[in-house]
Each structure stands twice: as structure tokens, then as C-alpha cells.
Amino acid sequence: MQNNQIVHIGYSHKNASVAVRDAVSLSPDVALAFIEAGVNNPASAIQEMAVITTCNRTEFYFVSNRPEILKDWLFSEYQLRHHLDLSQTDAVPLILFNEDAVDHLFAVAGGLESMVLGENQILSQVKSSYDLILSSGYQFPLLNRLFQEAIRAGKSVRTNTALCQGAVSISLAAVELARKIYSSFEKRKILLVGAGETNELVAIHFKAIGATQFIVANRGVEKRQKLAEKYAAKAISLDHLEDALLEADVVIVATGSQHYLIDFALMQRVIKLRNHRSLLMVDISSPRNVDPAVSKLDEIFLYDIDHLKNVIAENLEKRRGEIPHAKELIATVNKDYSTWLKSLDVVPTISKLAGYFNQIRQQELEKFVNKTEDREFEHLEQLSKSIVKKLLHYPILNLREMANGQKLDMSKINTIWEIFRLFELEERNKEDKTN
């Protein structure tokens, strides 16, 4: 046993500004370089290492027997590779040890630690971190198993709870609203008024549910062409918006315009030309770009950002209600990992403890060599073995029961090693083998 501990050091939306999160973010190649620098440098005392990096978090997971030096090592690597002095920022990294670090990773994978509760993308990002471990070529048994279990925990939460269900972003809420009206989108035309980030996310969500026909209307040529190319869409200027409204089934409006782009008179004409065919319109602009009076037309189903915010608020409340169930599922996986982890520690601990008592027994017996007859020495030897066996009976029995009953943590094991100075015994044995 090397007194190894699992350590988490990380920055997220909970303890760092956007500027700091941007600064500490790592590409996969750079993350791999950090891992290589850590495990290949004996002075770092890093046996295993993994990195999770997303837009809202950068987290490092270590296995080390010198956890107290890891923060300084990490800061020095950022200084060396990014010319970033983390000690000069306002952000204080979150540092967790052993069970707390494990529980945190499982909560991250389950979506409980995300900025948007229950977001789904984080699980794929944890998987990417696990893939990075595998591709590194290093043997990381503790973290390998830890990330496998984290992925299992994340899948369990998504399969057995509603924590990740229901739209909690404006773009997804707009698409889910459309799904309540139309069952299929393969033949539906989606008109996106505005070519910014919001409508790009809307397009992503529509494509995910089968939409293939898009029209992008935007004032700026470059932006509309860029978005249109991504989705094989028709790109038009706002001057041709009326024509696009005639053929659309769903209209999503998201621009920065300070006035109405679509007014009552325009839609009155459009509805007549559409032969009074119904139309779903979702205005997620702020300020609104569709005149609210348009909702007076019977054929128009108009929703604005306030409607969507109410839907999001309801969905978030439902997700919060799933937190206790999600934590129960995570605790089950955590228990499995903890049992496995403790089984690794309890066997060498028992072995070293028995070795410690037997070493003392043998040292004391040596005092009687050549001082007693052979038969008497045999009796002494048997007596000493019996005494050691009885002395070890309850400690070993309790260690095993505590490990099986989830009452044995790494700190207790470390305490046993410290009380009986088993670390010194291990070092002496290594020296004896070397000599």
C-alpha cells in the first residue's frame, strides 16, 4: 500500500468566472500533455490522472500518495504551458478527497452539478475523458474503474429518472412546443428568422427530430449563408420574408431587431394567401419581433419568450423533484465502487498487519535460540503463533466486516498503517529485497 488517495481539483461555474473557466479550459491534446507531464514526473507523485474539460468546467482527478503537492504542481503546469498564473485569479479551486471526489464525479456524470440541472451533454463529455484515459496508453486501474462507474451512474440517472427530461433551454423549449403540434417534421418547412446562436441551436434540435427542410431569413448575407450551408437550407434576405411565410409550417424568430419584423397587416395578407392554413410562430426575441396582435388571427398560434420561460420553469421544478431519486441511484453505484476500492486496500492491510506481528514474534523468539532445548523452542514457537493468531483474530475479522459493510474508508486504513508503522515495514522489506 502506498497511501494513495483519489483527489479532485477543479474549476466550474460554481467557483470561477467565465474568464477563468475560459483560461483553464484544455483541448484534448493539451489535456493529454498534462497527463503525460504528471505521470512521467516522479516529483509530482501522480500515479494516475484524468481530465474533464467542458465550457463550464475543467476538472482534474488524481491518484497520488502526496495530495498536498498536487495544487502547486497543477498551478506550475498552467504557468508553464498557458503562461497563466492561477494564484492571481479570484477563483479558488474546489479540492476534494477520496469518497467526496468519487461522489462529485458521479454527480457530474448524472447532471446534478451542471449549470442547467440534468443537461445531457455532460455524460458524453465524461465518456470522452474516459476515452482519453484509454488512448493515453497508461495503466490507470483506479481511475479506469472510477470513470466506468461514473458513466454507469450517469446512464442510470437518465434511464430511471426524469431528471434530464423536459426542455430547460429556450431553443429546445421552442422545438418541444412544435412537437406538441406536429407529430412528424420530415415534410415540415422550418423558417428561421435570424441566423444567430439561438436559431442555430433551434436548427440542431429540429434536425435531431427529423426536420430536413429549412429556410434561413437574415439581414446579414454572411451569417445567413453560413447557417444555411450547415443545414442545406434556402437562404433569403428579410425583404423576401413574406414569401417564406407563405410556405412555412413553423416560424422561429430570434433576432436583435428593436422593432417588429412581422406585424398584423403582414400576417393578415399571408393568411389569406395561405388559404387560411394554420401556422405556428414562436418569437424568442427580446424585445419581441412579432407584433402580439398577430395572435388575434385564428390561424396563427403565437408564443413568445415568456410562454417558453414558464414551460422551462415548470420543467426545472420537475427536475428538482427528481434529485433525491437520482442521488439514491448514484449512491448505489458509489457503494459498488467503494466496495471494490476497499477490497484492494483491506487485503494488503491484513497481510502487512500479520507480517508486522509475525516479525515481532520472530524477533522475540530469536532471543531464545541456543538458550532452550529444541523441544522447548518448538513449544515457544507454537505458543507465539497462537498468541499472534488470537491477537489478529478480531482486527482482521472487523476489517473484513467493515469493508463489506461500507464502514471502512481510506482514512481508517491509513490510520492503521500509521499506528503500526506499516509504511516503514514496507520500505524496509523493499530495501531488503534490493540488498
C-alpha positions as CSV (number, residue, x, y, z in Angstrom):
1,M,0.0,0.0,0.0
2,Q,1.3,3.5,-0.9
3,N,-1.2,5.6,1.0
4,N,-2.7,6.6,-2.3
5,Q,-5.7,8.9,-2.4
6,I,-8.1,9.9,-5.1
7,V,-8.1,13.7,-5.4
8,H,-10.2,16.2,-7.4
9,I,-9.1,19.7,-8.2
10,G,-11.5,21.7,-10.4
11,Y,-13.0,24.9,-11.6
12,S,-16.6,25.2,-12.7
13,H,-19.5,27.7,-12.9
14,K,-19.8,27.4,-9.1
15,N,-16.4,28.7,-8.2
16,A,-15.0,30.5,-11.2
17,S,-15.9,33.3,-13.6
18,V,-16.4,32.8,-17.3
19,A,-13.0,34.4,-17.9
20,V,-11.2,32.0,-15.5
21,R,-13.2,29.0,-17.0
22,D,-12.1,30.0,-20.5
23,A,-8.5,30.4,-19.4
24,V,-8.2,27.0,-17.7
25,S,-10.1,25.1,-20.4
26,L,-8.0,22.5,-22.2
27,S,-8.2,20.8,-25.6
28,P,-7.9,17.0,-25.7
29,D,-4.3,17.2,-26.9
30,V,-3.3,19.6,-24.2
31,A,-5.2,17.6,-21.5
32,L,-3.2,14.5,-22.6
33,A,0.0,16.6,-22.4
34,F,-0.9,17.5,-18.8
35,I,-1.5,13.8,-18.0
36,E,1.9,12.8,-19.5
37,A,3.7,15.5,-17.6
38,G,2.1,14.4,-14.4
39,V,2.7,10.6,-14.5
40,N,6.1,10.8,-16.1
41,N,7.5,13.2,-13.4
42,P,8.3,11.2,-10.2
43,A,8.4,14.5,-8.2
44,S,4.7,15.1,-8.9
45,A,3.8,11.8,-7.0
46,I,1.0,11.3,-9.5
47,Q,0.2,7.6,-10.2
48,E,-2.9,8.2,-12.2
49,M,-4.6,11.2,-13.7
50,A,-7.7,12.2,-15.8
51,V,-9.1,15.4,-17.0
52,I,-12.7,16.6,-17.7
53,T,-12.9,19.8,-19.7
54,T,-16.1,21.5,-21.0
55,C,-17.3,25.0,-21.5
56,N,-18.4,25.2,-17.8
57,R,-15.9,23.0,-16.0
58,T,-12.3,21.8,-16.1
59,E,-11.6,19.1,-13.5
60,F,-8.5,17.0,-12.7
61,Y,-8.7,13.7,-11.0
62,F,-5.5,12.2,-9.5
63,V,-4.4,9.1,-7.7
64,S,-1.4,10.2,-5.5
65,N,0.3,9.5,-2.2
66,R,1.2,13.1,-1.8
67,P,-2.1,15.0,-2.3
68,E,-0.7,18.1,-0.6
69,I,1.6,19.0,-3.5
70,L,-0.9,18.5,-6.4
71,K,-2.4,22.0,-6.4
72,D,1.1,23.6,-6.6
73,W,2.0,21.1,-9.4
74,L,-1.1,22.0,-11.3
75,F,-0.5,25.7,-10.9
76,S,3.0,25.4,-12.2
77,E,1.9,23.4,-15.3
78,Y,-0.6,26.2,-16.2
79,Q,2.2,28.7,-15.7
80,L,4.5,26.7,-17.9
81,R,2.0,25.7,-20.7
82,H,-0.5,28.6,-20.7
83,H,1.5,31.4,-19.1
84,L,-1.4,31.6,-16.6
85,D,-0.8,32.4,-13.0
86,L,-3.8,30.9,-11.3
87,S,-2.7,32.3,-7.9
88,Q,-3.5,35.7,-9.2
89,T,-7.1,34.9,-10.1
90,D,-10.1,35.3,-7.7
91,A,-11.1,31.7,-8.3
92,V,-10.3,29.1,-5.6
93,P,-10.3,25.6,-7.0
94,L,-12.6,23.0,-5.5
95,I,-10.4,20.3,-3.9
96,L,-12.0,17.0,-2.8
97,F,-10.5,13.8,-1.5
98,N,-11.4,10.1,-1.8
99,E,-15.2,9.5,-1.2
100,D,-16.0,13.1,-1.7
101,A,-14.1,13.2,-5.0
102,V,-15.8,10.0,-6.2
103,D,-19.3,11.2,-5.2
104,H,-18.6,14.5,-7.1
105,L,-17.7,12.7,-10.3
106,F,-20.8,10.6,-10.2
107,A,-22.9,13.7,-9.6
108,V,-21.3,15.4,-12.5
109,A,-22.0,12.4,-14.8
110,G,-25.6,12.3,-13.6
111,G,-26.1,16.0,-14.5
112,L,-26.6,17.1,-10.8
113,E,-23.6,19.5,-10.9
114,S,-24.4,21.1,-14.3
115,M,-25.3,24.8,-14.8
116,V,-28.5,23.6,-16.3
117,L,-29.7,20.8,-14.0
118,G,-29.9,17.5,-15.8
119,E,-28.2,18.5,-19.0
120,N,-27.4,15.6,-21.2
121,Q,-24.1,16.7,-22.9
122,I,-22.0,16.2,-19.8
123,L,-22.3,12.4,-19.9
124,S,-20.8,12.3,-23.4
125,Q,-18.0,14.6,-22.1
126,V,-17.3,12.2,-19.2
127,K,-17.1,9.4,-21.8
128,S,-14.6,11.5,-23.8
129,S,-12.5,11.9,-20.7
130,Y,-12.6,8.1,-20.2
131,D,-11.6,7.6,-23.9
132,L,-8.7,9.9,-23.3
133,I,-7.5,7.7,-20.4
134,L,-7.7,4.6,-22.7
135,S,-5.9,6.3,-25.5
136,S,-3.1,7.6,-23.3
137,G,-1.5,4.2,-23.1
138,Y,-1.1,4.3,-19.4
139,Q,-2.4,1.8,-16.9
140,F,-4.8,3.7,-14.6
141,P,-6.7,0.9,-12.8
142,L,-8.4,3.1,-10.1
143,L,-9.5,5.9,-12.4
144,N,-10.3,3.5,-15.2
145,R,-12.8,1.7,-12.9
146,L,-14.0,5.1,-11.5
147,F,-14.9,6.5,-14.9
148,Q,-16.6,3.3,-15.9
149,E,-18.8,3.5,-12.8
150,A,-19.4,7.3,-13.4
151,I,-20.7,6.5,-16.8
152,R,-22.9,3.8,-15.4
153,A,-24.2,6.2,-12.8
154,G,-25.0,8.8,-15.5
155,K,-26.9,6.3,-17.6
156,S,-28.8,5.0,-14.6
157,V,-30.0,8.6,-13.7
158,R,-31.1,9.2,-17.3
159,T,-32.8,5.8,-17.6
160,N,-34.6,5.6,-14.3
161,T,-35.5,9.3,-13.5
162,A,-36.9,12.3,-15.3
163,L,-34.0,14.5,-14.2
164,C,-32.9,15.0,-17.8
165,Q,-36.3,15.3,-19.4
166,G,-38.3,18.4,-20.4
167,A,-36.8,21.4,-22.1
168,V,-34.8,23.8,-19.9
169,S,-33.3,26.0,-22.7
170,I,-35.2,28.5,-24.8
171,S,-34.1,26.9,-28.1
172,L,-35.2,23.4,-27.0
173,A,-38.4,24.6,-25.5
174,A,-39.3,26.2,-28.8
175,V,-38.7,22.9,-30.6
176,E,-40.6,20.8,-28.0
177,L,-43.5,23.2,-28.4
178,A,-43.6,22.5,-32.1
179,R,-43.6,18.7,-31.3
180,K,-46.8,19.1,-29.4
181,I,-48.5,20.4,-32.6
182,Y,-46.8,18.3,-35.3
183,S,-46.0,14.6,-34.9
184,S,-43.5,14.5,-37.7
185,F,-41.2,17.0,-39.2
186,E,-39.8,15.3,-42.3
187,K,-42.1,17.2,-44.6
188,R,-42.5,20.4,-42.5
189,K,-40.7,23.5,-43.5
190,I,-39.0,25.4,-40.7
191,L,-38.4,29.1,-41.2
192,L,-35.7,30.6,-39.0
193,V,-35.8,34.4,-38.9
194,G,-32.4,35.3,-37.6
195,A,-29.1,33.5,-38.0
196,G,-27.5,33.8,-34.6
197,E,-26.6,31.3,-32.0
198,T,-30.1,30.8,-30.7
199,N,-31.5,29.8,-34.1
200,E,-28.5,27.6,-34.8
201,L,-29.4,25.7,-31.6
202,V,-33.0,25.6,-32.8
203,A,-31.9,24.1,-36.1
204,I,-29.8,21.5,-34.3
205,H,-32.8,20.4,-32.2
206,F,-35.1,20.3,-35.2
207,K,-32.7,18.2,-37.2
208,A,-32.4,15.8,-34.3
209,I,-36.2,15.1,-34.6
210,G,-36.2,14.6,-38.3
211,A,-36.6,18.1,-39.9
212,T,-34.8,18.4,-43.2
213,Q,-36.4,21.5,-44.8
214,F,-35.1,24.8,-43.5
215,I,-35.3,28.4,-44.7
216,V,-33.0,31.0,-43.1
217,A,-34.0,34.6,-43.3
218,N,-31.5,37.2,-42.1
219,R,-30.4,40.7,-42.8
220,G,-26.7,39.9,-43.0
221,V,-25.7,37.9,-46.0
222,E,-22.6,36.1,-44.5
223,K,-24.5,34.8,-41.4
224,R,-27.5,33.5,-43.3
225,Q,-25.3,31.8,-45.9
226,K,-23.2,30.2,-43.2
227,L,-26.2,28.8,-41.3
228,A,-27.9,27.8,-44.5
229,E,-24.9,25.8,-45.7
230,K,-24.9,23.8,-42.4
231,Y,-28.4,22.6,-42.9
232,A,-28.8,22.6,-46.7
233,A,-31.3,25.4,-46.2
234,K,-32.5,28.1,-48.5
235,A,-31.1,31.5,-47.5
236,I,-33.1,34.7,-48.1
237,S,-33.0,38.3,-47.1
238,L,-35.6,39.9,-44.9
239,D,-37.0,41.6,-48.0
240,H,-38.3,38.2,-49.1
241,L,-39.7,37.3,-45.6
242,E,-43.4,37.4,-46.8
243,D,-42.7,34.8,-49.5
244,A,-41.1,32.5,-46.9
245,L,-44.0,32.9,-44.6
246,L,-46.3,31.6,-47.3
247,E,-44.6,28.2,-47.4
248,A,-43.5,27.7,-43.8
249,D,-45.2,25.4,-41.2
250,V,-43.2,26.6,-38.2
251,V,-41.6,30.0,-37.8
252,I,-39.0,30.7,-35.1
253,V,-38.0,34.3,-34.8
254,A,-34.8,35.2,-32.9
255,T,-33.1,38.5,-33.9
256,G,-31.7,41.5,-32.3
257,S,-34.1,43.9,-34.0
258,Q,-35.5,46.7,-31.9
259,H,-38.8,46.8,-33.7
260,Y,-41.4,44.4,-35.1
261,L,-40.3,42.5,-38.2
262,I,-43.7,40.8,-38.5
263,D,-46.8,42.9,-37.9
264,F,-50.5,42.3,-38.0
265,A,-51.1,43.6,-41.5
266,L,-48.4,41.4,-43.0
267,M,-49.8,38.3,-41.4
268,Q,-53.3,39.2,-42.4
269,R,-52.2,39.2,-46.0
270,V,-50.1,36.0,-45.5
271,I,-53.0,34.0,-44.0
272,K,-55.3,34.8,-46.9
273,L,-52.6,33.8,-49.4
274,R,-52.1,30.6,-47.4
275,N,-55.8,29.8,-47.8
276,H,-56.1,30.1,-44.0
277,R,-53.7,27.2,-43.4
278,S,-52.6,27.3,-39.7
279,L,-49.1,28.5,-38.7
280,L,-47.1,28.0,-35.6
281,M,-44.9,31.1,-34.7
282,V,-42.5,31.3,-31.8
283,D,-41.0,34.7,-31.1
284,I,-37.9,34.2,-28.8
285,S,-36.5,37.7,-29.5
286,S,-36.1,40.3,-26.8
287,P,-37.6,42.8,-27.5
288,R,-40.3,40.9,-29.4
289,N,-40.1,40.9,-33.2
290,V,-43.6,39.7,-33.8
291,D,-46.5,42.1,-33.1
292,P,-48.6,40.4,-30.3
293,A,-51.7,41.5,-32.2
294,V,-50.9,38.7,-34.7
295,S,-52.2,36.2,-32.1
296,K,-55.7,37.6,-32.8
297,L,-55.7,35.8,-36.1
298,D,-57.4,32.4,-35.7
299,E,-55.0,30.6,-37.9
300,I,-51.9,31.8,-36.0
301,F,-50.6,30.0,-32.9
302,L,-48.2,32.6,-31.5
303,Y,-45.9,32.1,-28.5
304,D,-43.3,34.4,-27.1
305,I,-40.3,34.1,-24.7
306,D,-42.5,34.4,-21.6
307,H,-44.5,31.4,-22.6
308,L,-41.4,29.4,-23.0
309,K,-39.9,30.6,-19.7
310,N,-43.0,29.4,-17.9
311,V,-42.5,25.9,-19.6
312,I,-38.9,25.9,-18.6
313,A,-39.7,26.9,-15.0
314,E,-42.2,24.0,-14.8
315,N,-39.7,21.6,-16.3
316,L,-36.9,22.7,-13.9
317,E,-39.2,22.2,-10.9
318,K,-40.0,18.7,-12.1
319,R,-36.2,18.0,-12.5
320,R,-35.6,19.3,-9.0
321,G,-38.1,16.8,-7.7
322,E,-36.1,14.0,-9.3
323,I,-32.9,14.9,-7.4
324,P,-33.5,12.6,-4.4
325,H,-34.1,9.6,-6.6
326,A,-31.1,10.5,-8.7
327,K,-28.9,10.7,-5.6
328,E,-30.2,7.2,-4.5
329,L,-29.2,5.7,-7.8
330,I,-25.8,7.4,-7.7
331,A,-25.3,6.2,-4.1
332,T,-25.9,2.6,-5.3
333,V,-23.1,2.9,-7.9
334,N,-20.9,4.7,-5.4
335,K,-21.3,1.8,-3.0
336,D,-20.2,-0.7,-5.6
337,Y,-17.1,1.3,-6.4
338,S,-16.3,1.9,-2.8
339,T,-16.6,-1.8,-2.0
340,W,-14.3,-2.6,-4.9
341,L,-11.8,0.1,-3.9
342,K,-11.7,-1.0,-0.2
343,S,-11.2,-4.6,-1.2
344,L,-8.0,-3.5,-2.9
345,D,-6.8,-1.9,0.4
346,V,-8.0,-4.4,3.0
347,V,-6.2,-7.4,1.6
348,P,-2.7,-5.8,1.7
349,T,-3.5,-4.2,5.0
350,I,-4.3,-7.6,6.6
351,S,-1.2,-9.1,5.0
352,K,1.0,-6.3,6.3
353,L,-0.6,-6.3,9.7
354,A,0.0,-10.1,10.0
355,G,3.6,-9.6,8.7
356,Y,4.2,-6.9,11.4
357,F,3.0,-9.2,14.3
358,N,5.0,-12.1,12.9
359,Q,8.1,-10.1,12.5
360,I,7.9,-9.1,16.2
361,R,7.2,-12.7,17.1
362,Q,10.3,-13.9,15.3
363,Q,12.5,-11.2,16.7
364,E,11.5,-12.2,20.3
365,L,11.9,-15.9,19.5
366,E,15.4,-15.4,18.3
367,K,16.3,-14.4,21.9
368,F,15.8,-18.0,22.9
369,V,17.8,-19.6,20.2
370,N,20.6,-21.7,21.7
371,K,19.1,-21.0,25.2
372,T,16.5,-23.7,25.2
373,E,16.3,-27.2,24.1
374,D,14.8,-27.9,20.6
375,R,11.5,-29.3,22.0
376,E,11.1,-26.3,24.3
377,F,11.8,-23.9,21.5
378,E,9.1,-25.7,19.4
379,H,6.6,-25.2,22.2
380,L,7.6,-21.5,22.4
381,E,7.2,-21.1,18.7
382,Q,3.8,-22.7,18.7
383,L,2.7,-20.6,21.7
384,S,3.9,-17.4,20.0
385,K,2.0,-18.3,16.8
386,S,-1.1,-19.0,18.8
387,I,-0.9,-15.6,20.6
388,V,-0.4,-13.7,17.4
389,K,-3.3,-15.5,15.8
390,K,-5.6,-14.6,18.7
391,L,-4.3,-11.0,18.7
392,L,-5.0,-10.7,15.0
393,H,-8.4,-12.5,15.0
394,Y,-10.7,-9.6,15.8
395,P,-8.7,-6.9,14.0
396,I,-8.8,-9.0,10.8
397,L,-12.4,-10.0,11.3
398,N,-13.5,-6.4,11.9
399,L,-11.6,-5.1,8.9
400,R,-13.3,-7.5,6.6
401,E,-16.8,-6.8,8.1
402,M,-16.2,-3.1,7.9
403,A,-15.1,-3.3,4.3
404,N,-18.2,-5.4,3.4
405,G,-20.5,-3.2,5.4
406,Q,-19.3,0.1,3.9
407,K,-17.9,1.3,7.2
408,L,-14.2,1.2,6.1
409,D,-12.9,4.3,4.4
410,M,-9.4,5.0,3.2
411,S,-8.6,7.3,6.1
412,K,-9.2,4.4,8.6
413,I,-6.9,2.2,6.6
414,N,-4.3,4.9,6.5
415,T,-4.6,5.2,10.3
416,I,-4.0,1.5,10.8
417,W,-0.8,1.8,8.6
418,E,0.3,4.8,10.6
419,I,-0.4,3.3,14.1
420,F,1.5,0.1,13.3
421,R,4.1,1.9,11.2
422,L,3.4,-0.4,8.3
423,F,4.8,2.1,5.8
424,E,8.2,1.7,7.4
425,L,7.9,-2.0,7.3
426,E,7.1,-1.9,3.6
427,E,10.1,0.3,2.9
428,R,12.4,-2.0,4.9
429,N,11.1,-5.0,3.0
430,K,11.9,-3.2,-0.3
431,E,15.4,-2.4,0.9
432,D,16.0,-6.0,2.0
433,K,14.9,-7.2,-1.5
434,T,17.2,-4.7,-3.1
435,N,20.1,-5.7,-1.0
